[in-house]
């Protein structure tokens, strides 16, 4: 069975990332600093944040914890198990810490003699179930964490929620020592991943699937564009056939998926003004605002565009809304 494009890139001999050299360099720079580092890693779904962080963590002394939609008691138990696994203490592994004080004590112990990389992935999952989590982490960081030989990476796909957690007056905002945005590939990097020999096919494929690595990984260069479309997008058994619905089902339980897709279809069909989108999707102003905010912020599927000569909305110039994702547009 053939490897997909991303697997081929990883199997090519150097275990390198396509267009992720700058992100790796930034992470290595943070890692090499003698002081404690608290770095948010932010990017929309499917851009490869977890893949990037797992690659960076490999070969380093690290604990990688991926949050789930669970309460704090369950999360702490799972995090304690992940931390205890890094020790040689059989008793600790049998009875891992399961409270904030014991979790923090173990982190401090692990970071005493050697630098520790702690990755907390999908932090918004945890914060959505317990609003106190950011302030608990902030209080510990201010009191103890910032003095440790520690690099803490906090990752999340809910871009807007991550921004709320880590900027402005948010508790964790004062803890941040840097930040790492992870964006979809541009055409040049997408072409390197696709590996088509014909530049027309490369441009066509990019116009269809855009720069999201997950989508790009399903296109195979030994097949024509038509064959790729039939096999990877249009076939009901294919992964990308259900990708639009999967995005909303996975992250936006409160979303009405048919309404969201109606909004996206309206924009894709040339309805770029707010009133046009509302009329086409038959939604009221409040409903449309509730849908558009995450589409622009957390998911990055829609962009708000002003005329190039305008910085602010005026009576004469109103913003337009365009799809920012090639695959959703397709």
C-alpha positions as CSV (number, residue, x, y, z in Angstrom):
1,X,0.0,0.0,0.0
2,X,1.5,3.4,-1.0
3,X,2.5,6.1,1.5
4,X,0.7,9.4,1.5
5,X,2.6,12.6,0.8
6,X,3.2,13.4,4.4
7,X,4.4,9.9,5.2
8,X,6.7,10.1,2.1
9,X,8.2,13.4,3.4
10,X,8.9,11.8,6.8
11,X,10.3,8.7,5.2
12,X,12.6,10.5,2.9
13,X,15.5,10.0,5.2
14,X,15.8,13.2,7.3
15,X,12.6,13.1,9.3
16,X,12.2,16.7,8.3
17,X,9.2,19.0,8.2
18,X,8.1,20.7,5.1
19,X,8.0,24.4,5.7
20,X,8.4,23.9,9.5
21,X,12.0,24.8,9.7
22,X,11.3,28.2,11.2
23,X,9.0,26.8,13.8
24,X,11.6,24.2,14.8
25,X,14.3,26.8,15.0
26,X,12.0,29.0,17.2
27,X,11.3,26.0,19.5
28,X,15.0,25.1,19.7
29,X,15.8,28.7,20.6
30,X,13.3,28.7,23.4
31,X,14.7,25.3,24.6
32,X,18.2,26.6,24.7
33,X,17.5,29.6,26.9
34,X,18.5,29.1,30.6
35,X,15.3,30.5,32.0
36,X,11.8,28.9,32.2
37,X,9.7,29.3,29.1
38,X,5.9,29.4,28.7
39,X,5.0,29.3,25.0
40,X,1.5,29.1,23.5
41,X,1.4,27.2,20.2
42,X,-1.7,28.4,18.3
43,X,-3.1,27.4,14.9
44,X,-6.4,26.2,13.4
45,X,-7.3,22.6,13.2
46,X,-5.4,20.2,10.8
47,X,-2.4,22.4,10.3
48,X,-0.1,19.9,12.1
49,X,0.5,21.5,15.5
50,X,0.5,18.1,17.3
51,X,2.7,16.6,14.6
52,X,5.2,19.5,15.0
53,X,5.3,19.3,18.8
54,X,5.7,15.5,18.8
55,X,8.6,15.8,16.3
56,X,10.2,18.5,18.5
57,X,9.7,16.5,21.7
58,X,11.3,13.3,20.3
59,X,14.7,12.8,21.7
60,X,14.2,15.4,24.5
61,X,13.2,14.7,28.1
62,X,9.5,15.4,27.9
63,X,6.0,14.8,29.1
64,X,3.2,15.1,26.5
65,X,-0.3,15.4,27.8
66,X,-3.3,15.8,25.5
67,X,-6.3,17.2,27.3
68,X,-9.7,15.7,26.8
69,X,-13.3,16.9,27.4
70,X,-13.2,15.8,31.0
71,X,-13.4,17.3,34.4
72,X,-10.4,18.4,36.4
73,X,-10.3,15.4,38.6
74,X,-10.0,13.0,35.7
75,X,-7.5,15.3,33.9
76,X,-5.2,15.5,36.9
77,X,-5.2,11.8,37.2
78,X,-4.2,11.3,33.6
79,X,-1.6,14.1,33.8
80,X,-0.2,12.6,36.9
81,X,0.2,9.2,35.1
82,X,2.0,10.9,32.3
83,X,4.4,12.7,34.7
84,X,5.0,9.6,36.8
85,X,5.9,7.5,33.7
86,X,9.0,9.7,33.3
87,X,10.4,8.7,36.7
88,X,12.0,5.5,37.8
89,X,9.8,5.3,40.9
90,X,7.6,2.2,40.7
91,X,5.5,3.3,43.7
92,X,4.9,6.7,42.1
93,X,3.9,5.0,38.9
94,X,1.5,2.7,40.8
95,X,0.0,5.7,42.7
96,X,0.5,8.7,40.5
97,X,-0.4,12.2,41.8
98,X,-3.9,13.3,41.2
99,X,-4.2,16.8,42.8
100,X,-2.9,20.2,41.9
101,X,-0.3,20.4,44.8
102,X,1.1,16.9,44.1
103,X,1.1,17.5,40.3
104,X,3.1,20.7,40.8
105,X,5.5,19.1,43.3
106,X,6.3,16.3,40.8
107,X,6.8,18.8,37.9
108,X,9.3,20.7,40.2
109,X,11.0,17.5,41.1
110,X,11.4,16.4,37.4
111,X,12.8,19.9,36.5
112,X,15.3,20.0,39.3
113,X,18.4,18.5,37.7
114,X,17.7,18.4,33.9
115,X,15.6,20.6,31.6
116,X,12.1,19.3,31.2
117,X,9.7,19.8,28.2
118,X,6.1,19.8,29.3
119,X,3.5,19.9,26.5
120,X,-0.2,20.5,27.3
121,X,-2.0,19.9,24.1
122,X,-5.6,21.1,23.5
123,X,-5.7,23.2,26.6
124,X,-9.1,24.7,25.6
125,X,-10.7,21.3,26.1
126,X,-9.8,21.4,29.8
127,X,-10.5,25.1,30.3
128,X,-14.0,24.6,28.7
129,X,-14.8,22.2,31.6
130,X,-13.1,24.2,34.4
131,X,-12.7,28.0,34.1
132,X,-10.3,28.0,37.1
133,X,-7.5,26.1,35.3
134,X,-5.8,29.2,33.8
135,X,-5.7,31.0,37.1
136,X,-4.4,27.9,38.9
137,X,-1.6,27.5,36.4
138,X,-0.8,31.2,36.5
139,X,-0.6,31.3,40.3
140,X,1.8,28.3,40.3
141,X,3.9,29.7,37.5
142,X,4.3,33.0,39.2
143,X,5.2,31.4,42.5
144,X,7.3,28.4,41.4
145,X,7.2,27.5,37.7
146,X,9.1,30.5,36.3
147,X,12.2,29.6,38.4
148,X,12.4,26.0,37.1
149,X,14.5,24.5,34.4
150,X,11.3,24.0,32.4
151,X,9.8,24.7,28.9
152,X,6.0,24.6,29.0
153,X,4.2,24.5,25.7
154,X,0.4,25.1,25.7
155,X,-1.3,24.2,22.5
156,X,-4.8,24.6,21.2
157,X,-6.8,24.6,18.0
158,X,-9.6,26.9,19.2
159,X,-7.7,30.0,18.2
160,X,-10.0,32.5,19.6
161,X,-10.3,30.8,22.9
162,X,-6.5,30.4,23.1
163,X,-6.2,34.1,22.5
164,X,-8.6,34.8,25.3
165,X,-6.7,32.5,27.6
166,X,-3.3,34.0,26.9
167,X,-3.7,37.7,26.0
168,X,-5.0,40.9,27.6
169,X,-6.1,40.6,31.2
170,X,-6.3,36.8,31.1
171,X,-4.5,35.1,34.0
172,X,-2.0,33.3,31.8
173,X,-1.1,36.4,29.8
174,X,1.6,37.5,32.2
175,X,3.2,34.0,32.1
176,X,3.9,34.0,28.4
177,X,7.5,34.4,27.4
178,X,7.0,33.9,23.6
179,X,4.5,32.5,21.2
180,X,4.5,30.2,18.1
181,X,1.8,30.6,15.5
182,X,1.4,27.6,13.1
183,X,-0.3,28.4,9.8
184,X,-1.3,26.4,6.7
185,X,1.3,25.9,4.0
186,X,1.7,28.4,1.2
187,X,1.8,27.2,-2.4
188,X,5.6,26.6,-2.4
189,X,5.5,24.3,0.6
190,X,2.3,22.6,-0.5
191,X,4.0,21.9,-3.8
192,X,6.9,20.3,-2.0
193,X,4.5,18.1,-0.1
194,X,2.3,17.2,-3.1
195,X,5.4,16.3,-5.3
196,X,3.5,16.6,-8.6
197,X,5.9,16.9,-11.6
198,X,3.5,19.1,-13.6
199,X,3.2,22.6,-12.2
200,X,-0.4,22.9,-13.5
201,X,-1.4,19.9,-11.5
202,X,0.3,21.3,-8.5
203,X,-1.6,24.6,-8.8
204,X,-4.9,22.8,-9.4
205,X,-4.4,20.5,-6.4
206,X,-3.5,23.5,-4.2
207,X,-6.6,25.4,-5.5
208,X,-8.7,22.4,-4.4
209,X,-7.3,21.4,-1.0
210,X,-5.4,24.5,0.0
211,X,-2.5,24.4,2.5
212,X,-3.8,22.2,5.3
213,X,-1.3,19.3,5.6
214,X,-4.0,16.8,6.4
215,X,-5.9,17.5,3.2
216,X,-2.7,17.6,1.1
217,X,-1.5,14.3,2.5
218,X,-4.3,12.4,0.7
219,X,-3.3,13.5,-2.8
220,X,-0.9,11.1,-4.5
221,X,1.4,12.4,-7.3
222,X,1.2,9.1,-9.3
223,X,-2.5,9.8,-9.9
224,X,-4.1,12.4,-12.0
225,X,-6.1,15.3,-10.5
226,X,-9.3,13.5,-11.6
227,X,-8.3,10.3,-9.9
228,X,-7.3,12.1,-6.7
229,X,-10.7,13.9,-6.7
230,X,-12.7,10.7,-7.2
231,X,-10.7,8.7,-4.6
232,X,-10.0,11.2,-1.9
233,X,-12.9,13.7,-1.9
234,X,-15.9,12.5,-3.9
235,X,-16.0,8.9,-2.8
236,X,-18.4,8.5,0.2
237,X,-15.8,6.1,1.8
238,X,-13.0,8.7,1.7
239,X,-11.7,10.7,4.7
240,X,-12.2,14.1,3.1
241,X,-15.7,13.4,2.0
242,X,-16.9,14.1,5.5
243,X,-14.3,16.7,6.5
244,X,-16.5,19.8,6.5
245,X,-19.1,18.1,8.8
246,X,-16.3,16.6,11.0
247,X,-14.8,20.0,11.7
248,X,-18.0,21.2,13.4
249,X,-18.9,17.9,15.0
250,X,-15.5,17.6,16.6
251,X,-15.2,21.1,18.1
252,X,-18.5,23.0,18.1
253,X,-21.2,20.9,19.9
254,X,-23.4,24.0,20.1
255,X,-23.2,24.5,16.3
256,X,-26.1,23.7,14.0
257,X,-24.0,22.1,11.3
258,X,-26.6,22.6,8.5
259,X,-26.8,26.3,9.3
260,X,-23.1,26.7,9.3
261,X,-22.8,24.9,5.9
262,X,-25.6,27.2,4.6
263,X,-23.4,30.2,5.5
264,X,-20.3,28.8,3.9
265,X,-22.2,27.9,0.7
266,X,-23.6,31.4,0.6
267,X,-20.2,32.9,0.8
268,X,-18.8,30.4,-1.7
269,X,-21.5,31.4,-4.2
270,X,-20.6,35.0,-4.1
271,X,-22.6,36.4,-1.2
272,X,-19.9,38.5,0.5
273,X,-21.8,41.1,2.4
274,X,-23.4,40.5,5.8
275,X,-27.0,41.2,4.5
276,X,-26.5,38.9,1.5
277,X,-25.2,36.1,3.7
278,X,-28.1,36.5,6.1
279,X,-30.7,36.5,3.4
280,X,-29.2,33.6,1.5
281,X,-28.9,31.4,4.7
282,X,-32.2,32.7,6.1
283,X,-30.6,33.5,9.5
284,X,-31.3,36.4,11.8
285,X,-28.6,38.8,12.9
286,X,-28.0,37.1,16.2
287,X,-27.8,33.6,14.7
288,X,-25.4,34.7,12.0
289,X,-23.2,36.5,14.5
290,X,-23.0,33.4,16.6
291,X,-21.9,31.4,13.6
292,X,-19.6,33.8,12.0
293,X,-17.5,34.6,15.1
294,X,-15.9,31.1,15.4
295,X,-15.7,30.8,11.6
296,X,-13.5,33.9,11.5
297,X,-11.7,33.3,14.8
298,X,-11.3,29.7,16.0
299,X,-11.6,27.9,12.7
300,X,-10.1,30.5,10.3
301,X,-12.4,29.4,7.5
302,X,-13.7,32.9,6.8
303,X,-11.9,36.2,6.6
304,X,-13.3,39.7,7.0
305,X,-12.0,42.0,4.3
306,X,-12.1,45.8,4.1
307,X,-11.2,47.8,1.0
308,X,-7.4,48.4,0.9
309,X,-7.9,52.1,1.4
310,X,-10.0,51.7,4.5
311,X,-9.0,50.8,8.1
312,X,-12.4,51.1,9.7
313,X,-16.0,50.4,8.6
314,X,-17.8,53.5,7.2
315,X,-21.2,54.3,5.8
316,X,-19.8,54.0,2.3
317,X,-17.4,51.0,2.7
318,X,-18.6,47.9,4.3
319,X,-16.6,44.8,5.0
320,X,-16.9,41.7,2.9
321,X,-16.6,38.1,4.0
322,X,-14.6,35.6,1.9
323,X,-13.7,31.9,2.4
324,X,-10.1,31.7,3.6
325,X,-9.8,27.9,3.0
326,X,-9.5,26.5,-0.5
327,X,-10.9,23.1,0.4
328,X,-14.1,24.5,2.0
329,X,-14.5,26.8,-1.0
330,X,-14.2,23.8,-3.3
